[in-house]
Amino acid sequence: MLPLVRLIGSPVRRACIVVFGWLLDLPTAVATTTAAATAPAGTAAGVPAGGIIQVALGLGSVLILVGASAWLLKRFSSIPSSASGLIRIIGGTAVGQRERIILVEIADTWLVVGIAPGQMRTLHTMPKTESVVAPDAQAPADNSFANWLHRVMERRKRA
């Protein structure tokens, strides 16, 4: 049973209901007092200021409720996050418009996996190695953006 489900009958739930009930009732109370205080007798107003306040406070309370729900789910979720290191994607490349090949690390094993729409297949299995360096990643390319930007900046300094 998730810890969040256990909160349903708790005092926290009752307090949340009271607070959100008060927040939802507050704009109505403000609207009635504002409309009574600002509207002159015998005139009709287009959009009362209390209506705008009610919408703004309602939107704010919904946003707060969504944020609090996200925080509670993150805090009390029993699902481990991907940061635990059980499965890690080492690298990948696209071999077509919708096809990819990725290298996945699971414990001490690396899997080469082919991914296409609707299917995944293990292409190769190998033991984990300590370091993998791509041949083109050893030395930076001479035509990289950083080198181009450096050359342009040097030309502007000289001019």
N, CA, C and O of each residue as an XYZ file, in Angstrom:
636
protein
N       0.849     -1.176      0.000
C       0.000      0.000      0.000
C       0.895      1.240      0.000
O       1.833      1.342      0.790
N       0.593      2.171     -0.890
C       1.394      3.381     -0.980
C       1.185      4.253      0.254
O       0.080      4.297      0.794
N       2.212      4.934      0.700
C       2.056      5.843      1.837
C       1.045      6.943      1.562
O       0.408      7.440      2.490
N       0.885      7.335      0.290
C      -0.058      8.389     -0.057
C      -1.487      7.941      0.221
O      -2.323      8.747      0.629
N      -1.773      6.652      0.003
C      -3.109      6.131      0.251
C      -3.402      6.158      1.745
O      -4.545      6.371      2.150
N      -2.388      5.947      2.559
C      -2.581      5.987      4.003
C      -2.913      7.386      4.499
O      -3.488      7.533      5.577
N      -2.563      8.417      3.735
C      -2.833      9.794      4.143
C      -4.306     10.174      3.985
O      -4.742     11.191      4.524
N      -5.073      9.369      3.251
C      -6.441      9.756      2.926
C      -7.284      9.954      4.174
O      -8.048     10.917      4.238
N      -7.177      9.083      5.166
C      -7.980      9.226      6.367
C      -7.289      9.994      7.466
O      -7.777     10.011      8.597
N      -6.194     10.616      7.182
C      -5.395     11.253      8.221
C      -5.843     12.690      8.486
O      -6.619     13.256      7.716
N      -5.356     13.268      9.564
C      -5.643     14.681      9.845
C      -5.107     15.616      8.770
O      -5.620     16.722      8.600
N      -4.066     15.177      8.034
C      -3.520     16.014      6.960
C      -4.586     16.223      5.894
O      -4.755     17.330      5.384
N      -5.305     15.157      5.559
C      -6.363     15.264      4.556
C      -7.455     16.210      5.032
O      -7.930     17.053      4.272
N      -7.852     16.067      6.292
C      -8.899     16.939      6.818
C      -8.455     18.398      6.813
O      -9.245     19.290      6.506
N      -7.209     18.634      7.149
C      -6.688     20.009      7.146
C      -6.658     20.571      5.724
O      -6.976     21.741      5.509
N      -6.276     19.740      4.760
C      -6.255     20.190      3.361
C      -7.651     20.537      2.884
O      -7.836     21.525      2.173
N      -8.641     19.733      3.269
C     -10.016     20.006      2.867
C     -10.488     21.332      3.455
O     -11.142     22.117      2.768
N     -10.165     21.586      4.708
C     -10.571     22.833      5.349
C      -9.893     24.024      4.680
O     -10.541     25.035      4.413
N      -8.585     23.912      4.406
C      -7.840     25.026      3.803
C      -8.349     25.308      2.399
O      -8.590     26.464      2.051
N      -8.518     24.255      1.576
C      -8.985     24.479      0.205
C     -10.437     24.935      0.182
O     -10.818     25.715     -0.691
N     -11.249     24.470      1.115
C     -12.620     24.974      1.212
C     -12.646     26.449      1.549
O     -13.435     27.209      0.988
N     -11.774     26.854      2.471
C     -11.679     28.259      2.830
C     -11.190     29.096      1.648
O     -11.700     30.189      1.402
N     -10.183     28.569      0.906
C      -9.671     29.299     -0.251
C     -10.725     29.444     -1.338
O     -10.813     30.483     -1.991
N     -11.526     28.400     -1.530
C     -12.558     28.493     -2.553
C     -13.719     29.387     -2.117
O     -14.407     29.952     -2.967
N     -13.944     29.524     -0.828
C     -15.015     30.385     -0.329
C     -14.569     31.841     -0.213
O     -15.404     32.745     -0.249
N     -13.267     32.078     -0.073
C     -12.740     33.431      0.095
C     -13.084     34.354     -1.065
O     -13.519     35.479     -0.819
N     -12.909     33.935     -2.328
C     -13.239     34.860     -3.418
C     -14.707     35.267     -3.426
O     -15.030     36.398     -3.787
N     -15.598     34.366     -3.034
C     -17.014     34.707     -2.998
C     -17.270     35.772     -1.937
O     -18.021     36.720     -2.167
N     -16.652     35.614     -0.791
C     -16.826     36.603      0.277
C     -16.244     37.950     -0.127
O     -16.840     38.991      0.149
N     -15.080     37.939     -0.781
C     -14.456     39.178     -1.232
C     -15.306     39.819     -2.313
O     -15.460     41.040     -2.337
N     -15.863     39.008     -3.213
C     -16.660     39.550     -4.314
C     -17.911     40.225     -3.804
O     -18.284     41.288     -4.301
N     -18.569     39.630     -2.820
C     -19.801     40.241     -2.314
C     -19.514     41.531     -1.566
O     -20.256     42.504     -1.705
N     -18.457     41.554     -0.782
C     -18.146     42.792     -0.053
C     -17.624     43.866     -0.994
O     -17.911     45.046     -0.798
N     -16.860     43.479     -2.016
C     -16.333     44.457     -2.967
C     -17.455     45.026     -3.818
O     -17.520     46.234     -4.048
N     -18.339     44.151     -4.284
C     -19.445     44.622     -5.129
C     -20.371     45.537     -4.347
O     -20.859     46.530     -4.887
N     -20.616     45.222     -3.097
C     -21.500     46.052     -2.284
C     -20.851     47.397     -1.971
O     -21.541     48.411     -1.877
N     -19.545     47.410     -1.812
C     -18.861     48.639     -1.434
C     -18.591     49.552     -2.625
O     -18.581     50.772     -2.458
N     -18.372     49.004     -3.829
C     -17.945     49.827     -4.963
C     -19.059     50.183     -5.917
O     -18.938     51.176     -6.634
N     -20.142     49.420     -5.965
C     -21.195     49.697     -6.943
C     -22.132     50.777     -6.415
O     -22.732     50.624     -5.351
N     -22.253     51.876     -7.168
C     -23.216     52.897     -6.764
C     -24.644     52.384     -6.986
O     -24.882     51.514     -7.824
N     -25.558     52.925     -6.240
C     -26.945     52.460     -6.320
C     -27.535     52.801     -7.682
O     -27.387     53.922     -8.167
N     -28.214     51.815     -8.304
C     -28.913     52.051     -9.550
C     -28.070     51.888    -10.799
O     -28.584     52.140    -11.888
N     -26.790     51.478    -10.716
C     -25.968     51.276    -11.904
C     -25.643     49.803    -12.045
O     -25.534     49.076    -11.057
N     -25.491     49.373    -13.291
C     -25.144     47.974    -13.574
C     -23.669     47.914    -13.973
O     -23.209     48.697    -14.804
N     -22.951     46.996    -13.386
C     -21.525     46.851    -13.686
C     -21.346     45.766    -14.743
O     -22.131     44.818    -14.787
N     -20.321     45.888    -15.599
C     -20.045     44.891    -16.636
C     -19.472     43.622    -16.047
O     -20.146     42.592    -16.035
N     -18.263     43.669    -15.566
C     -17.606     42.534    -14.919
C     -17.181     42.992    -13.538
O     -16.358     43.898    -13.412
N     -17.721     42.390    -12.519
C     -17.349     42.826    -11.173
C     -15.898     42.452    -10.858
O     -15.386     41.440    -11.337
N     -15.265     43.266    -10.066
C     -13.872     43.006     -9.684
C     -13.765     41.727     -8.876
O     -12.741     41.045     -8.917
N     -14.802     41.405     -8.154
C     -14.789     40.181     -7.371
C     -14.718     38.945     -8.244
O     -14.141     37.936     -7.838
N     -15.303     39.004     -9.454
C     -15.235     37.863    -10.374
C     -13.821     37.613    -10.845
O     -13.396     36.463    -10.956
N     -13.093     38.671    -11.122
C     -11.705     38.537    -11.556
C     -10.850     38.013    -10.408
O      -9.979     37.166    -10.611
N     -11.097     38.509     -9.222
C     -10.357     38.034     -8.047
C     -10.655     36.559     -7.802
O      -9.759     35.785     -7.465
N     -11.928     36.173     -7.973
C     -12.309     34.784     -7.762
C     -11.611     33.870     -8.763
O     -11.133     32.799     -8.390
N     -11.547     34.273    -10.014
C     -10.866     33.466    -11.029
C      -9.376     33.372    -10.721
O      -8.789     32.294    -10.812
N      -8.766     34.493    -10.358
C      -7.329     34.493    -10.059
C      -7.017     33.616     -8.852
O      -6.064     32.839     -8.884
N      -7.805     33.730     -7.794
C      -7.558     32.901     -6.616
C      -7.858     31.432     -6.887
O      -7.166     30.553     -6.375
N      -8.876     31.163     -7.684
C      -9.169     29.778     -8.060
C      -8.023     29.165     -8.852
O      -7.626     28.027     -8.598
N      -7.489     29.922     -9.817
C      -6.353     29.442    -10.595
C      -5.133     29.228     -9.710
O      -4.425     28.232     -9.851
N      -4.892     30.160     -8.805
C      -3.750     30.009     -7.884
C      -3.893     28.789     -7.001
O      -2.922     28.070     -6.769
N      -5.110     28.547     -6.502
C      -5.291     27.374     -5.637
C      -5.132     26.080     -6.416
O      -4.615     25.102     -5.877
N      -5.570     26.050     -7.689
C      -5.376     24.850     -8.516
C      -3.888     24.617     -8.768
O      -3.418     23.481     -8.698
N      -3.152     25.677     -9.057
C      -1.710     25.528     -9.280
C      -0.997     25.048     -8.019
O      -0.092     24.216     -8.092
N      -1.401     25.571     -6.874
C      -0.811     25.122     -5.612
C      -1.158     23.659     -5.366
O      -0.314     22.888     -4.910
N      -2.389     23.276     -5.665
C      -2.812     21.884     -5.487
C      -2.018     20.954     -6.397
O      -1.608     19.878     -5.961
N      -1.790     21.342     -7.648
C      -1.009     20.514     -8.569
C       0.429     20.394     -8.079
O       1.001     19.304     -8.103
N       1.018     21.496     -7.639
C       2.390     21.454     -7.122
C       2.507     20.588     -5.882
O       3.455     19.815     -5.745
N       1.545     20.716     -4.980
C       1.568     19.906     -3.756
C       1.375     18.427     -4.080
O       2.011     17.567     -3.470
N       0.505     18.133     -5.034
C       0.303     16.733     -5.428
C       1.570     16.147     -6.032
O       1.939     15.012     -5.729
N       2.237     16.916     -6.883
C       3.481     16.437     -7.485
C       4.538     16.194     -6.407
O       5.263     15.201     -6.448
N       4.612     17.104     -5.455
C       5.593     16.939     -4.386
C       5.278     15.700     -3.553
O       6.178     14.931     -3.217
N       3.984     15.503     -3.215
C       3.603     14.334     -2.426
C       3.881     13.038     -3.172
O       4.361     12.072     -2.579
N       3.583     13.007     -4.469
C       3.855     11.797     -5.250
C       5.353     11.516     -5.317
O       5.781     10.365     -5.241
N       6.133     12.562     -5.460
C       7.586     12.371     -5.500
C       8.110     11.919     -4.138
O       8.994     11.067     -4.055
N       7.564     12.490     -3.091
C       8.032     12.198     -1.738
C       7.654     10.797     -1.277
O       8.467     10.106     -0.663
N       6.422     10.371     -1.571
C       5.931      9.111     -1.045
C       5.855      7.994     -2.086
O       5.301      6.933     -1.799
N       6.385      8.202     -3.258
C       6.333      7.184     -4.300
C       7.277      6.039     -3.956
O       8.397      6.261     -3.496
N       6.814      4.815     -4.184
C       7.665      3.658     -3.898
C       8.396      3.180     -5.136
O       9.137      2.199     -5.074
N       8.200      3.858     -6.266
C       8.880      3.478     -7.496
C      10.278      4.094     -7.478
O      10.407      5.311     -7.338
N      11.329      3.278     -7.618
C      12.672      3.850     -7.616
C      12.912      4.663     -8.882
O      12.420      4.327     -9.959
N      13.666      5.721     -8.731
C      13.957      6.564     -9.883
C      15.051      5.925    -10.727
O      15.729      4.995    -10.290
N      15.214      6.439    -11.946
C      16.211      5.879    -12.846
C      17.626      6.267    -12.423
O      18.597      5.752    -12.978
N      17.752      7.159    -11.457
C      19.066      7.584    -11.006
C      19.738      6.544    -10.112
O      20.882      6.732     -9.697
N      19.037      5.448     -9.814
C      19.612      4.446     -8.935
C      20.752      3.692     -9.610
O      21.554      3.060     -8.922
N      20.844      3.742    -10.922
C      21.968      3.143    -11.611
C      21.785      1.691    -11.982
O      22.755      1.049    -12.385
N      20.592      1.140    -11.866
C      20.387     -0.250    -12.243
C      20.478     -0.429    -13.749
O      21.094     -1.381    -14.229
N      19.879      0.466    -14.483
C      19.922      0.435    -15.947
C      20.393      1.802    -16.405
O      19.867      2.826    -15.970
N      21.387      1.818    -17.284
C      21.930      3.080    -17.774
C      22.116      3.004    -19.274
O      22.562      1.977    -19.788
N      21.787      4.059    -19.983
C      22.037      4.113    -21.422
C      23.398      4.756    -21.622
O      23.617      5.911    -21.257
N      24.305      3.992    -22.206
C      25.676      4.468    -22.419
C      25.744      5.378    -23.643
O      26.391      6.424    -23.598
N      25.102      5.001    -24.708
C      25.132      5.801    -25.920
C      24.159      5.255    -26.932
O      23.541      4.212    -26.718
N      24.024      5.957    -28.027
C      23.125      5.507    -29.070
C      23.307      6.314    -30.327
O      23.932      7.375    -30.324
N      22.750      5.794    -31.405
C      22.808      6.493    -32.674
C      21.589      6.130    -33.496
O      21.026      5.045    -33.353
N      21.188      7.054    -34.361
C      20.065      6.806    -35.252
C      20.594      6.138    -36.518
O      21.582      6.587    -37.099
N      19.935      5.071    -36.938
C      20.337      4.381    -38.162
C      19.295      4.550    -39.256
O      19.469      4.039    -40.363
N      18.243      5.243    -38.966
C      17.181      5.531    -39.920
C      16.314      6.623    -39.344
O      16.642      7.216    -38.317
N      15.196      6.888    -40.014
C      14.318      7.936    -39.519
C      13.693      7.561    -38.191
O      13.534      8.415    -37.318
N      13.334      6.286    -38.023
C      12.668      5.862    -36.798
C      13.381      4.707    -36.113
O      12.832      4.119    -35.181
N      14.561      4.374    -36.540
C      15.307      3.260    -35.958
C      16.545      3.784    -35.244
O      17.203      4.718    -35.704
N      16.845      3.161    -34.110
C      18.022      3.542    -33.319
C      18.731      2.294    -32.836
O      18.133      1.225    -32.723
N      19.994      2.442    -32.556
C      20.772      1.410    -31.871
C      21.329      2.061    -30.620
O      21.948      3.123    -30.691
N      21.111      1.428    -29.471
C      21.603      1.988    -28.218
C      22.422      0.947    -27.481
O      22.250     -0.256    -27.677
N      23.308      1.427    -26.636
C      24.127      0.579    -25.773
C      23.623      0.771    -24.347
O      23.681      1.874    -23.804
N      23.128     -0.314    -23.743
C      22.510     -0.268    -22.424
C      23.374     -1.054    -21.452
O      23.808     -2.166    -21.753
N      23.627     -0.461    -20.262
C      24.385     -1.150    -19.218
C      23.418     -1.649    -18.159
O      22.649     -0.878    -17.585
N      23.468     -2.962    -17.908
C      22.679     -3.580    -16.849
C      23.651     -4.392    -16.014
O      24.182     -5.401    -16.478
N      23.887     -3.954    -14.782
C      24.858     -4.579    -13.870
C      26.222     -4.611    -14.546
O      26.764     -3.547    -14.847
N      26.798     -5.780    -14.797
C      28.116     -5.892    -15.428
C      28.014     -6.356    -16.873
O      28.956     -6.945    -17.405
N      26.894     -6.100    -17.501
C      26.673     -6.532    -18.880
C      26.228     -5.347    -19.710
O      25.445     -4.511    -19.258
N      26.739     -5.287    -20.932
C      26.297     -4.295    -21.898
C      25.486     -5.002    -22.967
O      25.864     -6.065    -23.458
N      24.360     -4.387    -23.318
C      23.503     -4.918    -24.366
C      23.440     -3.911    -25.505
O      23.243     -2.717    -25.277
N      23.607     -4.391    -26.726
C      23.388     -3.563    -27.899
C      21.961     -3.860    -28.335
O      21.629     -4.989    -28.695
N      21.120     -2.823    -28.297
C      19.690     -3.007    -28.539
C      19.287     -2.203    -29.763
O      19.634     -1.029    -29.893
N      18.550     -2.849    -30.661
C      17.984     -2.179    -31.821
C      16.549     -1.797    -31.507
O      15.769     -2.624    -31.034
N      16.200     -0.548    -31.768
C      14.859     -0.051    -31.466
C      14.223      0.437    -32.757
O      14.791      1.258    -33.478
N      13.040     -0.079    -33.033
C      12.241      0.347    -34.172
C      10.817      0.550    -33.661
O      10.503      0.120    -32.552
N       9.962      1.184    -34.429
C       8.589      1.384    -33.967
C       7.907      0.053    -33.642
O       7.754     -0.810    -34.506
N       7.510     -0.091    -32.403
C       6.791     -1.282    -31.984
C       7.644     -2.473    -31.624
O       7.094     -3.527    -31.307
N       8.956     -2.365    -31.655
C       9.785     -3.512    -31.307
C      11.167     -3.101    -30.808
O      11.699     -2.051    -31.170
N      11.723     -3.961    -29.970
C      13.092     -3.822    -29.475
C      13.729     -5.201    -29.570
O      13.100     -6.204    -29.235
N      14.973     -5.251    -30.025
C      15.662     -6.540    -30.130
C      17.082     -6.396    -29.621
O      17.754     -5.395    -29.869
N      17.524     -7.418    -28.902
C      18.908     -7.460    -28.449
C      19.762     -7.917    -29.618
O      19.576     -9.015    -30.143
N      20.699     -7.071    -30.023
C      21.548     -7.394    -31.155
C      22.830     -8.092    -30.716
O      23.354     -8.950    -31.426
N      23.333     -7.717    -29.536
C      24.594     -8.294    -29.064
C      24.682     -8.111    -27.551
O      24.152     -7.143    -27.007
N      25.350     -9.039    -26.878
C      25.599     -8.964    -25.443
C      27.096     -9.072    -25.225
O      27.758     -9.913    -25.833
N      27.630     -8.222    -24.359
C      29.070     -8.255    -24.082
C      29.311     -7.835    -22.639
O      28.487     -7.141    -22.043
N      30.449     -8.258    -22.074
C      30.771     -7.831    -20.703
C      31.116     -6.338    -20.678
O      31.575     -5.768    -21.668
N      30.884     -5.739    -19.535
C      31.159     -4.319    -19.362
C      32.654     -4.052    -19.436
O      33.452     -4.785    -18.851
N      33.035     -2.994    -20.162
C      34.429     -2.568    -20.207
C      34.555     -1.277    -19.417
O      33.557     -0.604    -19.162
N      35.754     -0.933    -19.035
C      35.974      0.234    -18.184
C      35.736      1.550    -18.901
O      35.090      2.438    -18.343
N      36.234      1.704    -20.106
C      36.049      2.973    -20.802
C      35.821      2.728    -22.283
O      36.428      1.851    -22.899
N      34.946      3.517    -22.816
C      34.667      3.461    -24.239
C      34.872      4.862    -24.773
O      34.217      5.804    -24.327
N      35.782      5.005    -25.730
C      36.050      6.300    -26.328
C      35.841      6.160    -27.821
O      36.472      5.329    -28.475
N      34.962      6.970    -28.346
C      34.719      6.951    -29.782
C      35.940      7.505    -30.495
O      36.577      8.428    -29.987
N      36.281      6.968    -31.657
C      37.481      7.436    -32.355
C      37.434      8.916    -32.695
O      38.461      9.590    -32.627
N      36.269      9.437    -33.059
C      36.212     10.854    -33.404
C      36.079     11.737    -32.174
O      36.139     12.960    -32.303
N      35.900     11.166    -30.984
C      35.779     11.971    -29.774
C      37.125     12.197    -29.095
O      37.199     12.942    -28.118
N      38.190     11.569    -29.590
C      39.502     11.716    -28.960
C      40.079     13.103    -29.190
O      40.608     13.710    -28.259
N      39.990     13.608    -30.391
C      40.521     14.931    -30.701
C      39.390     15.797    -31.233
O      38.623     15.347    -32.085
N      39.268     17.031    -30.752
C      38.188     17.878    -31.251
C      38.392     18.205    -32.722
O      39.523     18.377    -33.176
N      37.336     18.288    -33.435
C      37.410     18.585    -34.860
C      37.852     20.034    -35.056
O      37.540     20.906    -34.245
N      38.581     20.273    -36.143
C      39.083     21.616    -36.413
C      37.959     22.533    -36.878
O      38.079     23.756    -36.792
N      36.883     21.961    -37.361
C      35.794     22.786    -37.849
C      34.637     22.853    -36.850
O      33.484     23.025    -37.246
N      34.940     22.717    -35.565
C      33.887     22.786    -34.556
C      33.419     24.227    -34.384
O      34.111     25.171    -34.764
N      32.239     24.375    -33.810
C      31.656     25.698    -33.602
C      32.510     26.541    -32.663
O      32.648     27.748    -32.863
N      33.083     25.913    -31.641
C      33.907     26.660    -30.684
C      35.125     27.269    -31.377
O      35.467     28.426    -31.135
N      35.778     26.488    -32.240
C      36.936     27.026    -32.967
C      36.514     28.134    -33.923
O      37.204     29.148    -34.026
N      35.395     27.963    -34.626
C      34.911     28.984    -35.536
C      34.608     30.272    -34.785
O      34.985     31.356    -35.232
N      33.922     30.159    -33.635
C      33.587     31.332    -32.837
C      34.851     32.030    -32.344
O      34.916     33.260    -32.342
N      35.850     31.263    -31.929
C      37.110     31.852    -31.472
C      37.785     32.623    -32.609
O      38.286     33.727    -32.393
N      37.802     32.058    -33.806
C      38.415     32.751    -34.945
C      37.669     34.043    -35.273
O      38.306     35.058    -35.556
N      36.353     34.029    -35.243
C      35.562     35.223    -35.547
C      35.815     36.288    -34.497
O      35.958     37.463    -34.836
N      35.876     35.901    -33.216
C      36.129     36.877    -32.165
C      37.517     37.486    -32.311
O      37.687     38.683    -32.078
N      38.504     36.697    -32.688
C      39.864     37.228    -32.887
C      39.894     38.218    -34.039
O      40.577     39.238    -33.954
N      39.161     37.935    -35.121
C      39.111     38.867    -36.249
C      38.477     40.187    -35.837
O      38.927     41.252    -36.258
N      37.438     40.121    -35.019
C      36.763     41.365    -34.584
C      37.652     42.179    -33.661
O      37.601     43.409    -33.683
N      38.463     41.517    -32.851
C      39.374     42.256    -31.968
C      40.419     42.991    -32.776
O      40.797     44.111    -32.429
N      40.898     42.374    -33.860
C      41.929     43.008    -34.698
C      41.364     44.185    -35.469
O      42.078     45.154    -35.724
N      40.112     44.120    -35.841
C      39.528     45.169    -36.703
C      39.163     46.416    -35.935
O      38.665     47.378    -36.520
